[in-house]
């Protein structure tokens, strides 16, 4: 049986217009997960060509191990 090759999923590829982005962000809000919503914002910004990764880290720093 041949091996199956999987590719990484990037939601930014499918966020092609404002309406799709709005629905994506609304769905992320319904999850009640702040980290998930920040990831959705980053996905939308990457789709628009404006990555927020540095800005998101500044607004929501990773949890420390302490």
TORMARKE-25681 format. One line per 10 residues: number of its first residue (from 1); their letters; for each residue z, x, y of N, C-alpha, C. Coordinates in nm, 2 decimals, decimal comma, always signed. Layout:
NUM = A = Z/X/Y/Z/X/Y/Z/X/Y  ...
//
This chain:
1 = XXXXXXXXXX = +0,00/+0,08/-0,12/+0,00/+0,00/+0,00/+0,00/+0,09/+0,12  -0,09/+0,06/+0,22/-0,09/+0,15/+0,34/+0,03/+0,12/+0,43  +0,07/+0,23/+0,50/+0,18/+0,22/+0,59/+0,15/+0,14/+0,71  +0,24/+0,07/+0,76/+0,23/-0,01/+0,88/+0,27/+0,07/+1,00  +0,19/+0,08/+1,10/+0,22/+0,15/+1,23/+0,26/+0,05/+1,33  +0,38/+0,07/+1,39/+0,42/-0,02/+1,50/+0,42/+0,05/+1,63  +0,38/-0,02/+1,73/+0,38/+0,04/+1,87/+0,50/-0,02/+1,95  +0,54/+0,06/+2,05/+0,65/+0,01/+2,13/+0,60/-0,11/+2,21  +0,69/-0,20/+2,23/+0,66/-0,32/+2,31/+0,70/-0,30/+2,45  +0,61/-0,33/+2,54/+0,64/-0,31/+2,69/+0,60/-0,44/+2,75
11 = XXXXXXXXXX = +0,71/-0,52/+2,79/+0,69/-0,65/+2,86/+0,61/-0,64/+2,99  +0,61/-0,52/+3,05/+0,54/-0,51/+3,18/+0,39/-0,53/+3,16  +0,34/-0,50/+3,05/+0,20/-0,52/+3,02/+0,16/-0,66/+3,03  +0,25/-0,75/+3,00/+0,22/-0,90/+3,00/+0,25/-0,97/+3,13  +0,32/-0,90/+3,22/+0,36/-0,96/+3,35/+0,24/-0,94/+3,45  +0,14/-1,03/+3,44/+0,02/-1,01/+3,51/+0,01/-1,08/+3,65  +0,10/-1,18/+3,67/+0,09/-1,25/+3,80/+0,23/-1,30/+3,84  +0,24/-1,35/+3,96/+0,37/-1,39/+4,01/+0,44/-1,49/+3,93  +0,36/-1,59/+3,88/+0,42/-1,70/+3,81/+0,49/-1,65/+3,68  +0,42/-1,56/+3,61/+0,47/-1,51/+3,48/+0,59/-1,43/+3,51
21 = XXXXXXXXXX = +0,59/-1,35/+3,62/+0,71/-1,27/+3,66/+0,83/-1,36/+3,69  +0,80/-1,47/+3,76/+0,91/-1,56/+3,79/+0,97/-1,62/+3,67  +0,89/-1,66/+3,58/+0,94/-1,72/+3,45/+1,02/-1,62/+3,37  +0,97/-1,50/+3,37/+1,04/-1,39/+3,29/+1,18/-1,36/+3,35  +1,18/-1,36/+3,49/+1,31/-1,33/+3,55/+1,41/-1,45/+3,53  +1,35/-1,57/+3,54/+1,44/-1,69/+3,52/+1,49/-1,70/+3,38  +1,41/-1,66/+3,28/+1,46/-1,65/+3,14/+1,57/-1,55/+3,13  +1,55/-1,43/+3,19/+1,65/-1,33/+3,19/+1,79/-1,37/+3,25  +1,78/-1,45/+3,36/+1,90/-1,50/+3,42/+1,98/-1,60/+3,33  +1,90/-1,67/+3,25/+1,97/-1,77/+3,16/+2,05/-1,70/+3,05
31 = XXXXXXXXXX = +2,02/-1,57/+3,02/+2,09/-1,50/+2,92/+2,23/-1,46/+2,96  +2,26/-1,47/+3,08/+2,40/-1,43/+3,13/+2,44/-1,29/+3,09  +2,34/-1,20/+3,11/+2,36/-1,06/+3,07/+2,31/-0,97/+3,19  +2,40/-0,92/+3,27/+2,36/-0,84/+3,39/+2,27/-0,73/+3,36  +2,30/-0,65/+3,25/+2,22/-0,54/+3,21/+2,08/-0,59/+3,17  +2,07/-0,70/+3,10/+1,94/-0,75/+3,07/+1,86/-0,80/+3,19  +1,93/-0,86/+3,28/+1,86/-0,90/+3,41/+1,81/-0,78/+3,48  +1,89/-0,67/+3,49/+1,84/-0,55/+3,56/+1,72/-0,49/+3,49  +1,72/-0,50/+3,36/+1,61/-0,45/+3,28/+1,48/-0,53/+3,31  +1,50/-0,66/+3,32/+1,39/-0,75/+3,35/+1,33/-0,72/+3,49
41 = XXXXXXXXXX = +1,42/-0,69/+3,59/+1,38/-0,65/+3,72/+1,30/-0,53/+3,71  +1,34/-0,43/+3,64/+1,27/-0,31/+3,62/+1,13/-0,33/+3,56  +1,13/-0,42/+3,46/+1,00/-0,45/+3,39/+0,90/-0,51/+3,49  +0,95/-0,60/+3,58/+0,86/-0,66/+3,68/+0,81/-0,56/+3,78  +0,90/-0,47/+3,82/+0,86/-0,37/+3,92/+0,76/-0,27/+3,86  +0,78/-0,23/+3,73/+0,69/-0,15/+3,66/+0,55/-0,21/+3,65  +0,55/-0,34/+3,62/+0,43/-0,42/+3,61/+0,35/-0,42/+3,75  +0,43/-0,42/+3,85/+0,37/-0,41/+3,99/+0,34/-0,27/+4,04  +0,38/-0,17/+3,96/+0,35/-0,04/+4,00/+0,46/+0,03/+4,08  +0,58/-0,03/+4,08/+0,69/+0,02/+4,16/+0,81/+0,03/+4,08
51 = XXXXXXXXXX = +0,82/+0,14/+4,00/+0,93/+0,15/+3,91/+1,06/+0,17/+3,98  +1,17/+0,10/+3,94/+1,30/+0,10/+4,00/+1,40/+0,18/+3,93  +1,36/+0,25/+3,83/+1,46/+0,32/+3,74/+1,57/+0,39/+3,82  +1,53/+0,48/+3,92/+1,63/+0,55/+3,99/+1,72/+0,46/+4,07  +1,66/+0,36/+4,13/+1,74/+0,26/+4,21/+1,83/+0,18/+4,12  +1,79/+0,14/+4,01/+1,88/+0,06/+3,92/+2,00/+0,14/+3,87  +1,97/+0,27/+3,84/+2,08/+0,35/+3,80/+2,19/+0,37/+3,91  +2,14/+0,37/+4,04/+2,23/+0,38/+4,15/+2,31/+0,25/+4,17  +2,25/+0,14/+4,15/+2,31/+0,01/+4,17/+2,41/-0,02/+4,05  +2,37/+0,02/+3,93/+2,45/-0,02/+3,81/+2,46/+0,11/+3,72
61 = XXXXXX = +2,55/+0,20/+3,76/+2,56/+0,32/+3,68/+2,60/+0,29/+3,54  +2,57/+0,38/+3,44/+2,61/+0,36/+3,30/+2,76/+0,37/+3,29  +2,81/+0,30/+3,19/+2,95/+0,30/+3,16/+3,00/+0,44/+3,12  +3,11/+0,48/+3,17/+3,16/+0,61/+3,12/+3,24/+0,60/+2,99  +3,25/+0,71/+2,92/+3,32/+0,71/+2,79/+3,47/+0,69/+2,80  +3,53/+0,69/+2,92/+3,67/+0,68/+2,93/+3,73/+0,54/+2,92
//
